[in-house]
Amino acid sequence: MKAIGRNLIIQKTKEGTTKTKGGLLLAESHRDDIRYVEANVKSIGEEIEGINEGSRIFFDRHAGHKIVIDKQTYHVIKIQDVVVVLWN
């Protein structure tokens, strides 16, 4: 698979559950206080600079849309939805 233009194909990093101060366990999908989520970049479009395949990024969790390829779930987002690139 190959992203085109200013798009990225990413796979979200699994965070699992977190415990609140009161002891409740919350799934990542129930954490409304977290706006940005971490992901691994699988493919980048030819118009993108500064991000490489394999980079870890943070992006707006409301951005893009899901796709399923070979029973794996990926997300397609635009470069403007990326807020942080983590250097390895």
C-alpha positions in Angstrom: 0.0 0.0 0.0 1.2 3.5 -0.7 -0.2 6.9 0.4 -0.5 9.6 -2.2 -0.2 13.4 -2.2 -0.2 14.9 1.3 -1.7 11.8 3.0 -0.2 9.4 5.5 -1.2 5.8 6.3 -0.8 5.1 10.0 -1.5 2.5 12.5 -2.6 3.6 16.0 -0.5 2.5 19.0 -2.5 0.4 21.4 -2.6 2.0 24.9 -5.0 -0.3 26.7 -6.8 0.9 29.8 -5.9 3.5 32.3 -6.9 3.9 35.9 -8.6 7.0 37.3 -7.9 8.5 40.7 -11.1 6.9 41.9 -10.0 3.5 40.7 -12.1 3.2 37.5 -10.6 1.5 34.5 -11.2 3.4 31.3 -10.6 2.2 27.8 -8.8 4.6 25.4 -12.0 5.2 23.5 -13.6 6.6 26.8 -10.8 9.1 27.5 -12.3 12.4 26.2 -9.5 14.4 27.9 -7.0 13.1 25.4 -7.1 14.9 22.1 -4.0 13.5 20.4 -3.1 9.8 20.0 0.2 8.1 19.1 0.6 6.1 15.9 3.3 4.5 13.7 3.6 5.8 10.1 3.3 3.0 7.6 3.3 5.0 4.3 3.8 8.6 3.3 2.7 10.5 0.2 5.2 12.0 -2.2 4.5 15.6 -1.1 5.4 15.1 2.5 8.7 16.1 4.1 10.0 15.7 7.6 8.3 12.4 8.3 9.5 9.0 7.3 7.9 5.6 7.2 8.4 4.0 10.7 8.2 7.4 12.5 6.1 7.7 15.6 3.7 10.6 15.6 0.9 12.2 17.5 -2.2 13.3 15.6 -5.7 14.6 16.3 -7.8 11.6 17.2 -10.8 13.0 15.2 -8.8 13.2 11.9 -9.0 11.0 8.9 -10.8 7.7 8.4 -10.2 4.0 8.9 -9.4 1.4 6.3 -9.0 -2.3 6.6 -6.4 -4.2 4.5 -5.7 -7.9 5.1 -7.6 -7.8 8.4 -5.4 -5.0 9.7 -6.9 -1.6 10.6 -5.1 1.5 9.4 -6.0 5.2 9.4 -5.5 7.7 6.5 -4.8 11.2 7.7 -3.5 14.4 6.1 -0.2 15.9 7.1 -1.8 19.0 8.7 -3.4 16.6 11.3 0.1 15.6 12.7 1.1 17.7 15.7 4.3 15.9 16.9 7.0 13.7 15.3 9.0 11.6 17.8 12.6 11.1 16.8 14.1 7.7 17.6 
